Amino acid sequence: MNPIVVKFGGSSLATAGQFEKVAAIIRENPGRRYVVASAPGKRFSGDTKVTDLLYRCYDAACAGQDFAPVLDEIRQRFADIISELQLQVDLAPDFAAIEAHLRTSPQRDYMASRGEYLNSKLLAAYLGFAFVDAAQMVLFRADGSFDAEATNTAIGHALVSIDRAVIPGFYGAMPDGTIHTFSRGGSDVTGSIVARAVGAELYENWTDVSGILMADPRIVDNPEPIKKITYAELRELAFMGATVLHEESVQPVREKGIPLNIRNTNRPQDPGTMIVGNIDRENSDDRFITGIAGRKNFTIITLQKHDMHTSHTLRQALEVFERYHAPIEHIALGLDSFALVTSSAGLGESIYQLMGDLQKACHPDDINQQDDIALVAAVGRKMPFRPGTSGKLFKALGDAGVNIRTIAQGTDELSIIVGIDNKDYETAIRVLYDGFAG
């Protein structure tokens, strides 16, 4: 049977008590053979993550200031875990190396990586697993880009004779051996990469929430978790602002068709959210909306021109937006008009110059600008198979007094996106959840 790769986040490995929970989860299923670990996170509200403390050490060293008190605080965090778990692990040589590094040639990525490195050593000792340094097998090119092919080969060589191992997340090595970190969601990325390389049957990502929620809990009270979702739906929700896994941490397992399960370390009995390539709609639950997400503060620019040659005029307009580095989020096309949705923050004060350039390039009969627009997306794989879905959604929003400014639907019909006034954002989320998802 192929192995299960498990990744544990910082909150899951912040204290000795959390280590015990993690060990119980791993021992419950013998298939969980390769573990990717994060640095210790916050132990309580107001606490500081170890990675943030390491950054402080680096900043102090670069400024010629005394970093010893902060390094002592980090040392104590790990000493507490060692003492409470009664581990026979000596990190003194590792801290000596860190201190020497800070005094001679501090390097930001090296410092940032030490939380994962040290925590993985402790977890490996506690589990009785081998410790394998990510710097041996997660490889970057000289320009800092990730080398997927070389990494795949290196992981295969490193783990082929190791039945059970703990691997630090977040970092790897450059061709010259120096440490290099991933930019975002680093440990999630490492877990996905390891899962792909070992041909895992499942990649479990353990954190402090019981999966992906159907809506923002700051807007909807106690939204239901999503039991099962496709990678395509996940991408739509993430694009629309839902707090889910970063694309880089999903792509490696998505490419290989490996299911990804988001679980809660503190509630291991919860099934969490299963992310898969495809779902048989006949055997899935009755909801036709999988999740709802959105973002505020967009600008809609509408151009109207009688007898418009749409493709030509649209191309001219897009060239203007490109000059201003203004990303287009959505395009709505009409017979003699089109609307472009872009981020208000991305434009800033340049909106006035951009509007003038659009006038010169496209010669529209009318050009209109709408600010303070929010985008809300209803995402669901079943929507294309339910007649009248769009009409029902629009009616529900209209009955709640929400004025729809623009509408967009992807060619795959996985999402229906409406542009509304910022002031109606929370109302729209609640209406869609209560009427179609709850």
Secondary structure, DSSP 8 states (H G I E B T S, - for coil): ---EEEEE-TGGGSSHHHHHHHHHHHHH-TTEEEEEE-----SSTT---HHHHHHHHHHHHHTT---HHHHHHHHHHHHHHHHHHT-----HHHHHHHHHHHHH---HHHHHHHHHHHHHHHHHHHHT-EE--GGGT-BB-TTS-B-HHHHHHHHHHHHTT-SSEEEE-SEEE-TTS-EEE-SSSHHHHHHHHHHHHHT-SEEEEEESSSS-BSS-TTTSSS--B-SEEEHHHHHHHHHTT-----HHHHHHHHHHT--EEEEETT-TTS--EEEES---TTTS-S-S--EEEEEEEEEEEEEE-TT--HHHHHHHHHHHHHHTT--EEEEEE-SSEEEEEEEHHHHGGGHHHHHHHHHHHH--SEEEEEEEEEEEEEE-TTGGGSTTHHHHHHHHHHHTT--EEEEEE-TT--EEEEEEEGGGHHHHHHHHIIIII-
